[in-house]
Structure formats: C-alpha cells, structure tokens
C-alpha cells in the first residue's frame, strides 16, 4: 500500500527507542516493521455503507461500522433552548467542532447571513472557534457543549466540518448533511455525502460564501428525496454493531496469539 511506509518514516526511530529502552526488545528494521504490520489486525471504525470495503483488501483489514456510544439520556436541555425550539419551526444545526479560524466574528457573520438567506432558523454550537459570540437575531440560538446524539433529535439539517464523529452522528440521526471541509478526511466524507445523495455538494472552507452556503442549506432542508435517503441511511447505521464487531475481532486475535 502507498501509505504503509509513512508511519515508519515518521516514527520508526521513536518506536525502536521504545522497544529497546522500555520493552527490552531488539530494534526493528523497516522491512520487519512492514512485515509485522501486514499481519496486524486493522479495524476501521466507520460504516461500509458510507465508504465500501474493497473486496481485494487482505483479511487482516476489517471495516466494522461506526463506533457509536449510547446517547447521554441524562443530558438536560437548557430552558432557553427549549423556549427557542418552541418559538418557531425546527431549526438547522451549525457547528465546526475543533476547527478554528483567524476571525470567528467574521465567520459568524457569514453564517448568520447564510441562515437568513436560506429562510431557516439555526442552532450554532460555539466549539473551539467560539462561534456566535456576536449579537444574534431571534432566529439563531447559540449553545455550548451538548451531546450531538441528543441535540440532533431537535434539528432537521446538520451543517458541520465533516469530521468522522460528527458525520456519523448526523447520519445516524437521519439528517441531511451539509459539509464544509477544512482538511484531511473531511474532504472524503463530503464527497461520499454528495455521492450517496445524503446532502448537497460539500463547500471547502476557503470557497465558502454566504450565498453558496445558503443554497446548500436550502437544498438540504427542502429536498424530500435527500431527507428520505438520510432517514434510510440512519436505519442502516443504527443496525450496525461497530463496537461489538471490533471487540469480537480483538478477542479473536487475542485467542489466536495465545495459542
């Protein structure tokens, strides 16, 4: 595989230091490392319904489904949020998690303009970027930390950066999803969402405008076919047993190693 040598190039020196100094094992060569890697059980914690598992991959690589924890039923919705939800139509969700920017106030202004143009109400989750710390219209509510699994029960569209965890949460909730990727695997999740009809075409952060974001939000909120596909995908993801399957594979590996 193309990326196999990269971890060795980055961390091979430190791996051998750990083996020799802490584990009292001999150093490995690059060839020995790759040989062992190809025998190691690799468990991928995402859904094959979103990114299909290639049929020609070796048996030591398994795609088991997203690793989803039970929802935090103890979470108490803030009274102000309850009042906001009761005051109008179901809102959309906007959040960018750990993705930050140089000017959160300017980015918040862009988001507010897009929400207004789309004709929707919105819940903005502040995240590390500190979004929504400006004067907000009555159609937008700012919230701090809150479990996605619970919050997503009260929105009709999720718009986020496309991190694997947030993508899993929005799709498992049956929400059409608008992705604004910033880097890395977020681009891939955005491509798959569009390809599967679970949301509009992703808009990279550096190409984001209030106008194209408003269009994407409106598409996700007002396209029945997209909503139907999102709900069907939610049933598929909810039926997956990603954690249980991962534990089963690990236990199998431990049993084989113990022989």
KEKE-3310 file (N, C-alpha, C; in steps of 0.2 Angstrom, whole numbers, plus 5000, padded with zeros to 4 digits):
npx = (5004:5002:5003:5009:5023:5025:5021:5032:5043:5040:5039:5048:5061:5058:5049:5058:5067:5058:5055:5068:5072:5062:5054:5064:5067:5074:5079:5069:5070:5065:5059:5056:5046:5036:5033:5027:5017:5008:5003:4995:4980:4969:4957:4944:4934:4922:4907:4904:4893:4894:4908:4913:4919:4934:4935:4946:4955:4967:4963:4966:4962:4948:4932:4921:4910:4903:4909:4898:4893:4880:4867:4868:4857:4855:4857:4852:4842:4845:4834:4832:4835:4824:4814:4817:4816:4802:4797:4796:4798:4807:4824:4840:4856:4872:4889:4907:4915:4932:4938:4945:4947:4954:4947:4934:4922:4919:4917:4906:4897:4896:4890:4877:4872:4870:4861:4850:4847:4844:4832:4830:4829:4842:4853:4868:4883:4896:4909:4927:4931:4924:4911:4897:4898:4893:4881:4865:4852:4834:4831:4842:4851:4863:4874:4883:4893:4886:4878:4879:4871:4859:4856:4854:4841:4832:4834:4833:4842:4860:4874:4891:4909:4913:4920:4924:4917:4907:4900:4896:4887:4877:4872:4867:4857:4848:4849:4849:4864:4876:4892:4906:4921:4938:4950:4961:4953:4940:4937:4935:4923:4914:4913:4908:4895:4889:4889:4881:4869:4865:4866:4870:4883:4899:4906:4922:4931:4938:4932:4920:4905:4892:4882:4883:4883:4870:4862:4866:4861:4847:4845:4847:4837:4825:4823:4814:4818:4832:4830:4823:4833:4843:4836:4834:4847:4850:4844:4851:4864:4861:4858:4870:4883:4896:4905:4903:4907:4921:4926:4924:4933:4945:4946:4946:4959:4967:4965:4970:4983:4987:4988)
npy = (4994:5011:5021:5014:5014:5027:5029:5023:5031:5042:5039:5028:5029:5033:5022:5011:5016:5015:5001:4996:5003:5003:4991:4982:4975:4970:4981:4985:4983:4992:4984:4973:4979:4982:4970:4964:4973:4970:4959:4962:4965:4976:4987:4996:5009:5014:5016:5003:5006:5019:5021:5010:4994:4988:4974:4967:4969:4964:4950:4954:4967:4975:4982:4988:4996:5012:5017:5019:5027:5024:5036:5050:5050:5057:5070:5087:5098:5115:5128:5139:5135:5126:5135:5142:5132:5130:5141:5143:5136:5120:5120:5122:5114:5120:5118:5118:5111:5107:5114:5129:5147:5162:5173:5173:5181:5187:5175:5170:5180:5178:5165:5169:5177:5168:5159:5168:5171:5158:5156:5149:5144:5143:5133:5137:5129:5133:5128:5126:5137:5147:5152:5162:5172:5185:5198:5190:5186:5184:5172:5163:5153:5151:5139:5130:5116:5101:5085:5078:5067:5069:5082:5083:5077:5087:5095:5098:5098:5095:5105:5105:5102:5090:5080:5064:5058:5068:5067:5054:5055:5064:5058:5046:5051:5053:5065:5076:5082:5095:5098:5107:5106:5106:5101:5086:5070:5075:5080:5069:5063:5073:5071:5058:5060:5068:5060:5049:5055:5061:5074:5090:5096:5097:5111:5118:5126:5137:5141:5146:5155:5167:5166:5153:5145:5147:5142:5128:5125:5127:5117:5105:5107:5107:5097:5083:5070:5069:5070:5058:5048:5051:5047:5033:5029:5031:5021:5010:5013:5013:4999:4993:4986:4991:4993:4981:4972:4975:4972:4959:4955:4959:4950:4938:4939:4940:4927:4919:4923:4918:4905)
npz = (5000:4997:5007:5018:5021:5027:5041:5047:5042:5049:5063:5066:5072:5085:5089:5089:5099:5110:5110:5113:5125:5134:5132:5131:5120:5104:5091:5077:5059:5044:5035:5043:5051:5042:5038:5049:5051:5041:5045:5056:5064:5058:5062:5056:5060:5054:5043:5031:5023:5020:5016:5005:5009:5001:4990:4987:4997:5010:5022:5035:5037:5042:5041:5051:5054:5061:5077:5089:5104:5117:5118:5128:5140:5151:5149:5151:5143:5140:5147:5140:5127:5125:5125:5113:5103:5104:5099:5086:5069:5066:5068:5060:5062:5066:5067:5070:5078:5083:5073:5070:5067:5060:5062:5071:5073:5060:5053:5059:5056:5042:5043:5049:5039:5029:5035:5036:5022:5018:5024:5036:5053:5066:5076:5083:5087:5098:5099:5097:5090:5095:5090:5086:5095:5094:5092:5090:5079:5083:5077:5078:5089:5101:5107:5120:5125:5121:5119:5103:5099:5107:5104:5090:5089:5088:5077:5059:5049:5048:5048:5046:5049:5044:5051:5056:5067:5069:5057:5057:5068:5063:5052:5058:5065:5055:5047:5033:5027:5027:5022:5026:5023:5030:5030:5028:5030:5030:5018:5010:5017:5014:5000:4999:5005:4996:4985:4989:4990:5002:5006:5000:4988:4995:5002:5002:5015:5011:5000:5004:5004:5009:5000:4993:5003:5009:4998:4999:5012:5010:5000:5007:5017:5010:5001:4998:4993:4997:5011:5013:5009:5019:5031:5028:5028:5041:5047:5043:5048:5062:5064:5063:5072:5077:5087:5095:5085:5083:5096:5095:5085:5091:5102:5095:5090:5101:5106:5096:5096:5109:5108)
capx = (5000:5006:5005:5012:5030:5025:5022:5039:5047:5039:5040:5052:5066:5055:5047:5064:5069:5053:5056:5074:5073:5056:5052:5070:5067:5079:5076:5066:5071:5059:5056:5052:5040:5031:5030:5023:5011:5004:4999:4992:4973:4967:4950:4942:4928:4917:4902:4905:4888:4896:4914:4913:4926:4936:4935:4953:4960:4968:4959:4968:4959:4941:4928:4916:4904:4905:4909:4894:4891:4873:4866:4868:4850:4855:4858:4846:4841:4844:4827:4832:4834:4818:4810:4819:4813:4795:4795:4796:4800:4813:4830:4846:4862:4878:4895:4913:4920:4938:4940:4946:4949:4958:4942:4927:4916:4918:4914:4899:4893:4894:4885:4871:4869:4868:4855:4845:4846:4841:4825:4829:4831:4848:4857:4875:4887:4901:4915:4934:4932:4920:4906:4891:4899:4891:4874:4862:4845:4830:4831:4848:4852:4870:4874:4890:4894:4880:4879:4876:4865:4853:4854:4851:4834:4828:4835:4831:4848:4866:4880:4897:4916:4914:4924:4921:4912:4901:4897:4892:4881:4872:4869:4864:4851:4844:4849:4853:4871:4880:4899:4911:4928:4943:4957:4961:4947:4934:4935:4932:4917:4910:4912:4903:4889:4886:4888:4875:4863:4863:4867:4872:4890:4902:4909:4928:4930:4941:4927:4913:4902:4885:4877:4883:4881:4863:4859:4867:4856:4840:4844:4846:4831:4819:4823:4812:4822:4838:4828:4822:4839:4846:4832:4836:4854:4850:4842:4857:4869:4858:4858:4877:4886:4903:4909:4903:4911:4928:4928:4924:4939:4951:4946:4948:4966:4970:4964:4975:4990:4988:4989)
capy = (5000:5018:5024:5009:5016:5034:5029:5021:5036:5047:5037:5022:5030:5033:5015:5007:5018:5012:4994:4994:5006:5001:4984:4977:4971:4972:4986:4983:4986:4994:4978:4969:4983:4981:4963:4963:4977:4967:4953:4965:4966:4983:4988:5003:5011:5018:5011:5001:5009:5025:5020:5002:4990:4985:4967:4965:4970:4957:4949:4957:4974:4974:4988:4986:5001:5017:5016:5024:5025:5026:5043:5053:5052:5062:5077:5091:5103:5122:5131:5144:5131:5123:5140:5144:5127:5130:5148:5143:5130:5116:5124:5118:5114:5123:5118:5116:5107:5109:5119:5136:5152:5168:5179:5170:5185:5187:5169:5170:5185:5174:5160:5172:5179:5162:5157:5172:5170:5151:5156:5144:5145:5139:5132:5137:5127:5138:5125:5129:5143:5152:5155:5165:5177:5192:5199:5186:5188:5179:5166:5159:5151:5149:5134:5127:5109:5097:5079:5078:5062:5072:5089:5081:5075:5093:5099:5095:5098:5096:5108:5105:5102:5084:5076:5057:5058:5072:5064:5048:5057:5067:5052:5041:5054:5054:5072:5078:5084:5100:5098:5112:5103:5111:5097:5079:5066:5079:5081:5062:5062:5077:5068:5052:5063:5070:5054:5045:5059:5062:5081:5094:5096:5100:5118:5119:5132:5143:5143:5147:5162:5166:5164:5146:5141:5147:5137:5122:5124:5126:5111:5100:5107:5107:5092:5077:5064:5069:5068:5051:5045:5052:5043:5026:5028:5031:5014:5006:5014:5011:4992:4991:4984:4993:4992:4974:4968:4977:4968:4952:4954:4959:4944:4933:4940:4938:4920:4916:4924:4915:4898)
capz = (5000:4996:5014:5023:5024:5030:5049:5049:5041:5054:5070:5066:5076:5092:5090:5091:5106:5115:5110:5116:5132:5139:5132:5131:5114:5099:5086:5071:5053:5041:5032:5048:5053:5037:5038:5055:5050:5036:5049:5061:5063:5057:5062:5053:5064:5050:5040:5024:5019:5018:5012:5005:5010:4995:4991:4986:5003:5014:5028:5042:5037:5043:5041:5056:5056:5066:5085:5092:5111:5119:5119:5135:5141:5157:5147:5152:5138:5144:5147:5134:5121:5125:5123:5106:5099:5104:5097:5078:5065:5068:5066:5057:5067:5063:5072:5067:5082:5084:5068:5072:5061:5062:5063:5072:5072:5053:5051:5062:5052:5036:5044:5050:5033:5025:5038:5034:5015:5017:5027:5041:5060:5067:5082:5082:5093:5098:5098:5099:5086:5098:5085:5088:5101:5092:5093:5086:5078:5087:5073:5079:5096:5102:5113:5121:5124:5121:5115:5097:5099:5109:5101:5084:5089:5088:5071:5053:5045:5051:5044:5050:5045:5041:5055:5056:5073:5068:5051:5060:5072:5059:5048:5062:5067:5049:5045:5028:5030:5023:5025:5025:5025:5031:5029:5029:5028:5029:5011:5008:5019:5010:4993:5000:5007:4990:4980:4991:4990:5009:5007:4994:4987:5000:5000:5006:5019:5008:4995:5007:5004:5012:4995:4991:5009:5009:4993:5001:5017:5007:4997:5012:5021:5006:4996:5001:4992:5001:5018:5013:5009:5025:5035:5026:5030:5048:5049:5041:5053:5069:5064:5063:5078:5076:5093:5096:5080:5084:5101:5093:5081:5095:5106:5091:5089:5107:5106:5091:5099:5115:5106)
cpx = (5004:5008:5008:5019:5030:5025:5029:5044:5046:5041:5044:5057:5063:5052:5053:5067:5064:5054:5063:5075:5068:5054:5058:5070:5072:5075:5074:5069:5065:5056:5053:5046:5035:5028:5025:5016:5006:5000:4995:4984:4972:4960:4948:4935:4924:4913:4904:4899:4889:4903:4914:4920:4928:4937:4942:4958:4961:4964:4960:4965:4951:4938:4922:4910:4907:4905:4905:4892:4884:4873:4866:4861:4849:4855:4851:4847:4841:4837:4827:4832:4827:4813:4811:4816:4805:4793:4795:4797:4806:4819:4835:4851:4868:4884:4901:4918:4926:4941:4940:4947:4952:4953:4935:4921:4914:4915:4907:4895:4891:4889:4878:4868:4867:4861:4849:4842:4842:4833:4824:4831:4837:4850:4864:4879:4894:4908:4922:4934:4928:4915:4900:4892:4898:4884:4870:4855:4841:4829:4837:4849:4859:4870:4881:4890:4887:4881:4875:4870:4859:4851:4851:4844:4830:4830:4833:4837:4854:4871:4886:4904:4917:4919:4920:4916:4906:4897:4893:4886:4875:4868:4865:4857:4846:4843:4852:4859:4874:4887:4903:4918:4933:4950:4956:4955:4941:4932:4932:4925:4912:4908:4907:4896:4885:4884:4882:4869:4860:4864:4870:4880:4893:4906:4916:4928:4933:4937:4920:4911:4895:4880:4877:4881:4873:4859:4860:4862:4849:4839:4843:4840:4825:4819:4821:4816:4828:4836:4826:4828:4843:4842:4833:4843:4854:4848:4847:4862:4867:4858:4865:4879:4894:4907:4909:4907:4919:4930:4929:4931:4945:4951:4948:4956:4970:4970:4969:4982:4992:4989:4997)
cpy = (5006:5021:5020:5012:5023:5033:5027:5027:5042:5045:5031:5023:5029:5026:5011:5009:5015:5005:4992:4997:5003:4994:4979:4973:4974:4977:4982:4986:4988:4988:4973:4972:4982:4974:4961:4967:4974:4961:4956:4966:4973:4984:4995:5004:5016:5013:5010:5004:5016:5025:5013:5000:4986:4977:4964:4966:4964:4956:4952:4964:4973:4981:4986:4990:5006:5014:5021:5022:5027:5033:5045:5055:5056:5069:5081:5097:5110:5124:5135:5141:5128:5129:5142:5139:5128:5137:5148:5136:5126:5119:5119:5118:5116:5122:5115:5113:5110:5114:5126:5141:5158:5174:5176:5174:5186:5181:5168:5175:5181:5169:5163:5174:5173:5159:5161:5171:5163:5151:5151:5147:5141:5139:5132:5135:5130:5134:5129:5136:5149:5156:5158:5170:5184:5192:5194:5188:5182:5172:5161:5159:5149:5144:5132:5120:5106:5091:5079:5073:5065:5078:5088:5079:5081:5098:5095:5094:5099:5099:5108:5103:5095:5079:5069:5056:5062:5069:5058:5050:5060:5062:5047:5044:5055:5061:5073:5083:5089:5100:5104:5110:5108:5107:5090:5075:5069:5080:5074:5061:5067:5074:5062:5055:5065:5064:5050:5049:5061:5070:5084:5093:5100:5106:5118:5126:5138:5145:5145:5154:5161:5164:5156:5142:5141:5143:5130:5120:5123:5120:5105:5100:5106:5102:5085:5071:5064:5067:5061:5046:5045:5047:5035:5025:5027:5024:5009:5006:5012:5003:4989:4990:4985:4991:4984:4970:4969:4973:4961:4950:4954:4953:4938:4933:4938:4930:4916:4917:4920:4907:4896)
cpz = (5000:5003:5019:5026:5028:5038:5051:5048:5047:5061:5071:5072:5084:5094:5092:5098:5111:5116:5114:5124:5137:5138:5132:5125:5109:5094:5080:5065:5049:5038:5037:5051:5048:5037:5044:5054:5046:5039:5054:5059:5063:5057:5061:5056:5060:5046:5033:5020:5017:5013:5011:5006:5003:4995:4990:4992:5007:5020:5034:5042:5037:5044:5045:5057:5061:5073:5088:5100:5112:5120:5127:5137:5148:5155:5148:5147:5142:5142:5141:5128:5120:5122:5116:5102:5099:5101:5089:5075:5067:5064:5062:5063:5063:5069:5068:5072:5084:5079:5070:5066:5064:5064:5065:5071:5065:5051:5053:5058:5045:5037:5045:5044:5029:5028:5036:5027:5014:5020:5033:5048:5061:5074:5081:5088:5093:5096:5100:5096:5090:5094:5089:5094:5098:5093:5088:5085:5082:5083:5074:5087:5096:5108:5114:5120:5125:5117:5109:5096:5101:5106:5094:5083:5087:5082:5065:5048:5049:5046:5048:5046:5042:5045:5055:5061:5072:5062:5053:5064:5068:5055:5052:5065:5061:5046:5038:5030:5025:5026:5022:5027:5025:5029:5030:5026:5028:5022:5008:5011:5015:5003:4994:5001:5000:4985:4982:4992:4997:5010:5000:4993:4992:4998:5005:5009:5015:5002:4997:5006:5007:5007:4994:4997:5010:5004:4996:5007:5015:5003:5002:5016:5017:5001:4999:4999:4996:5009:5018:5013:5016:5031:5034:5029:5037:5051:5048:5047:5060:5069:5065:5071:5078:5082:5095:5091:5081:5090:5100:5089:5086:5099:5102:5090:5095:5108:5102:5094:5105:5114:5105)
residu = (UNK:UNK:UNK:UNK:UNK:UNK:UNK:UNK:UNK:UNK:UNK:UNK:UNK:UNK:UNK:UNK:UNK:UNK:UNK:UNK:UNK:UNK:UNK:UNK:UNK:UNK:UNK:UNK:UNK:UNK:UNK:UNK:UNK:UNK:UNK:UNK:UNK:UNK:UNK:UNK:UNK:UNK:UNK:UNK:UNK:UNK:UNK:UNK:UNK:UNK:UNK:UNK:UNK:UNK:UNK:UNK:UNK:UNK:UNK:UNK:UNK:UNK:UNK:UNK:UNK:UNK:UNK:UNK:UNK:UNK:UNK:UNK:UNK:UNK:UNK:UNK:UNK:UNK:UNK:UNK:UNK:UNK:UNK:UNK:UNK:UNK:UNK:UNK:UNK:UNK:UNK:UNK:UNK:UNK:UNK:UNK:UNK:UNK:UNK:UNK:UNK:UNK:UNK:UNK:UNK:UNK:UNK:UNK:UNK:UNK:UNK:UNK:UNK:UNK:UNK:UNK:UNK:UNK:UNK:UNK:UNK:UNK:UNK:UNK:UNK:UNK:UNK:UNK:UNK:UNK:UNK:UNK:UNK:UNK:UNK:UNK:UNK:UNK:UNK:UNK:UNK:UNK:UNK:UNK:UNK:UNK:UNK:UNK:UNK:UNK:UNK:UNK:UNK:UNK:UNK:UNK:UNK:UNK:UNK:UNK:UNK:UNK:UNK:UNK:UNK:UNK:UNK:UNK:UNK:UNK:UNK:UNK:UNK:UNK:UNK:UNK:UNK:UNK:UNK:UNK:UNK:UNK:UNK:UNK:UNK:UNK:UNK:UNK:UNK:UNK:UNK:UNK:UNK:UNK:UNK:UNK:UNK:UNK:UNK:UNK:UNK:UNK:UNK:UNK:UNK:UNK:UNK:UNK:UNK:UNK:UNK:UNK:UNK:UNK:UNK:UNK:UNK:UNK:UNK:UNK:UNK:UNK:UNK:UNK:UNK:UNK:UNK:UNK:UNK:UNK:UNK:UNK:UNK:UNK:UNK:UNK:UNK:UNK:UNK:UNK:UNK:UNK:UNK:UNK:UNK:UNK:UNK:UNK:UNK:UNK:UNK:UNK:UNK:UNK:UNK:UNK:UNK:UNK:UNK)
# end
